[in-house]
């Protein structure tokens, strides 16, 4: 990167046009007057006379170089040092059969709850910087889909492979939280959070959701819970003898337990009944859990003024020498 330490000195370059103008204006003046110069017109012009303009150009270029040198030209690099206090985040996704409910829409078309959740989680991941993010999927069982990582590309690939039924059926919320706590408990980080998304009620597993939340609270882990799905009967798309058709069933969402989980750990409970609401919830969490980033900028420059000053001195000395020898003027 090229720059000047004192760029305001470059305004002195405005004197150069006035120097040239003054030279052109006064070049016809002389100190010795003749009654007639007709005889002089017939004389052959010497090389020295033809080179008389060289002196002013040497002086002008020299002054320009001196002014540039005074402005201290520099060449260097800007070095940015980023210090961040990252957050460790575990995304917990419900992949039980109830997530097949087609009560959400994307682009005017009906889609199941999991597809909407995956889209919104993808947007959430893309907005995080310098945070380690992992993913747990659960239904009948809970397991790590992706360990904590800073490589969001790998994380997004794992997200695309999340499908309904990959962890069996049923809803083991307590087990999912326990696995998440196991992943976070020994880490030294500014903040540790779990974002749990589910549409059901805990009905499997050896540990209750409340007990898992209390363990999380012990390790300083905050849990945000999201209950998804509309209230009442919801449509499911199934295959029948006559082709695909919708049937309506009620999904039992345990909001009370989700609120208790969040309350125990100092988190919050959210309810999403459509895709836009779900997107806004993740945006809210994104705003609440900000990573602290400090930027320090350093500059390393090499001074270049000598590359202008030395030629300037040479040109001005050359002009003085020529002006007093080969191109000397008669006063």
N, C-alpha and C positions, 0 to 999 in steps of 0.2 A: 504494500500500500504506500503510495507516494503522497506526501503532504508537506506543508510549510509550518514551521513553528511560529513564525511571526508574519502571517500572510498580509497584514495591513501595510507592511513596508513595500509591497508590490505596487502600491498607489504611486510611489516615486517614479514608476515607469512613465507616468504621464508627462514628465518633464522632457522625455526624449523627443517627441514630435516638435516641441518648441525649440529644442536645440537644432534640429534639422531645418526647421523653418527659418531660424535666425541665420544659419549658415547660407542657405539659398538666397536669402534677402540681401546679405552683405557681401556675397562673393564677387559682385561687380565693382565694389568700392576699392580704391587704392590709396596709398599714402603719398605717391609721387604723381604729379599732374604733368601732362604733356600738352603742347599746343595742338599737336596732330599725331595720330597713331597710324596713319595710312602706311607708313613704311614698315611698321611692326606687323601689319596684317600679312605682308608678303613673306615674312620669316617663317621657316619651317618649325612646327611645334615639336618641342623635345619630348622624350619619354617622361621626363620629370614633370613637365607641365600637364601631360595627359594623365598623369597619376596623382594630380593634386587633390582629387576627391578622396584618395585612399586614407588620408590622415583623419578626416572627419568620420569616416566609417569605422576606423580602428578605435577612435575615441568613443563613438556611440555604442558599438558592440561591447567595448570594455565597461562602460558605465552600466549597460543593461546587465552584464554578468555580475558586476559588483552589487547591484540592487538585489538580484536574485540570491546572491550569496548572503546578503544581510538578512533576507527573509528566512534563512536557515532551512533549505530543502532537506527532507528526511525520507528515507525508505525503510519500511519495517513491517512488522506484523502485529495484529491485535490478538491477544490470547485471552480467551474467556474461560474462567474456571467456575464450574457449577458445583455448588455444595447443596445437597438435598437431603431432607429428612423424610424418607419414603414411608409409606403405609403398607402394611401387609394385609391383603384382602383375600378372603375365601368366598367364592360365589357358590352357593348351594342351590341346585336345581332339582325340583321334583319331576321324576320321569314316570310316575305311576299312570295307570290306565285312565284315570279321571282327567289327565292333562290332554286327552284327545277331544274334550268338549269343544264344539265349534261355535262358541259364543263370542269370539273376537273377530275383528275384520282388519284386513290390510289391503289398501288400494281398492276398497269396495267389494272385496271377495271374502267369504268366510274362511277362516283358518283356525287351527286348533291352538290351544293355549301355549303349548310348548314352542310352536313356531314363532309366535309373537314374543315370548320370553327370550328366545335365542336372538332375535333381531335387536331387541332393546338392550340385552346384555352386550352384544357386539358393539353397539354405539357407546355404551358405558366404558368398555375396555379401551376403545379408541380415544377417549377423552382423558385417560389417565396418563401421567408422566412420572417416571422413576418410581413406580410402585410395583412391588411384587404381588402378582395375582395368581391364585390357584382356583381349581374348580372341583367340587364334590357333586356327584349325582346320586340320587337315592330314590328308592321305592320300598320294596321288601328288604333290600340290603342297601348299604351305603358304602361307596368306595371313591377313591381319588381318581377323577378323570384326568386331571393335570396338576402336578405339584406346583408349588409357588415358583414363579418364574418372572423374569424381566423380558423374556422373548415373547412378545404379544402375538407374533406370527404363529408360533407353535400353539399358543393358547387358543387362538381363533380356529386353527385346524381341528383341535380337540372339540371345540364348541360345535363345529359343523357336524361332527360325528355323534352328537348327543341325540338319542332317539327314544321314543316312548317304549318302555319295556326292557331297556338294557340292564336295569337293576332289579328286574322282576316286577311284581305287582304289590299293592299294599302301600302303606305310608309309614315309614320308620323315621319320624322327625328327630326323635331323641338320638338315634344312632348316627344320623347325618351330622348333628351338632357335635356329638362326641368325637367323630372322626375329624371334624374341622378343628376342634379344640386341640386335639392331638397334634395336628399340623402346625398350630400357632403357638402353643404354650411355652416353648423353650426359646423362642426367637426374641432377639433384642432389637426392638424397633420402636419408633415414636408412637405408633398407634397400630392396634390389631383389631380388625373388624370382620364380621361374618354377615353376609347378606343372604338370607334364607327366603326362597320363593317356593310357595306351595299352594295347593288348592284343596287340601284335605284335612283330615284329622289323624293324629298319631294312633295307629292300631297294631303296630308291630315293634319289635326290638326289645332289648333287655334293660334299656335306660329310658327314663321318662324325659320329655322335653324340658320340664322345669329343673330337674336334677342336672341335666347337661348345661342349662343356662347358669345355674349356680356355680358349677365348675368353671365355666367360661368367665364369670365375674371374678372368681378367685385369681385368675391369671390376667386380669385386666383386659379381657376381650369384650368388645361391644358387639351386640347382635341387632341388626336391622331385620325385621320380618315383613314379608309382603304376602298378603292373601290375594289370590287372583280368582277371577270368575264372577259372573253375574249371579244375582240372587234368584232363587226359585228353580224351576226345571230348566235344564240346558240341553241343547241338541247334540247328539252324537251321530256321526255318519257311519253306517254299518252296511255290510254286504248281505243281501237277502236273495231268495230265489228269483225275485223280480228285479234284481239289480240293486244299486246303492239307494238307500233311503235314510231319512233322519228319524231317530227316535228320541224322546225326551226323558231325561232322568234327573233326579236331584242329587247334587254333590254336597256332601257335608263338610263345610269349612269351619274349623274350630278357631274362630277369631279370638275368643277369650284366652286360649292358651298362647296364641301368637302375641297377644298384647302383654301377657305375663312374662314371656321370654324376653321381649324387648325391654320391659320395665326393670327386670332383675339386673340386666347388664348395662342399663343407661342408654339403650338404643331407642328406636321408635318403631311403631307398627304402622303399616300403610295398607290400604285396600285399593285394588285396581279392578275396575269392572269393564274396562275397555283398553284398547291398545294405546291410546293417547294418554290415559291416566297412568298406565304402567311406565310409559316413557318419561313422564313428568316425575314420577317417583324416583327413578334412577338418577334423573337430573338433580333432584333435591339432595339425594345422598351424595352425589358427586360434589355439590357445593358445600355440604356440611363437612365432608372429609377431604380437606385440601392438603396437598403435600406442600411443605415449606421448601421453597427453592431460593437460594442466595447465589447471586452472580457477581463475581469479581472480574474486572476487566484489566488486563495488563497490556502495556504497549512496549515493544522493543524496536528501537529505531537506530539506524546508522546515519550519522551526519554526512551530508553530501556537499556542504558549502564549499569545501576545498576544490571540488571538481569545477566550480564556477569561479572561485576567487583567483586561483592560480592562472587560468587562461586570461582572466581580466587583467591581472597585473602584467602578464606578458604582452598583451595587446597594447596597454597604455604605455609601457616602457618602449615598445616598438614604435609607437606613434611619436613619442618624445625624441627618440633617436633619429627617426626619419625626418622629423620636423626640423632638426638641427643639423642635418647633413644633406642627404640627397634631395629631399623635398623642402629645403630651407627657403623661406620667403624673404624677399627684400622688403624692409620696413617702409 
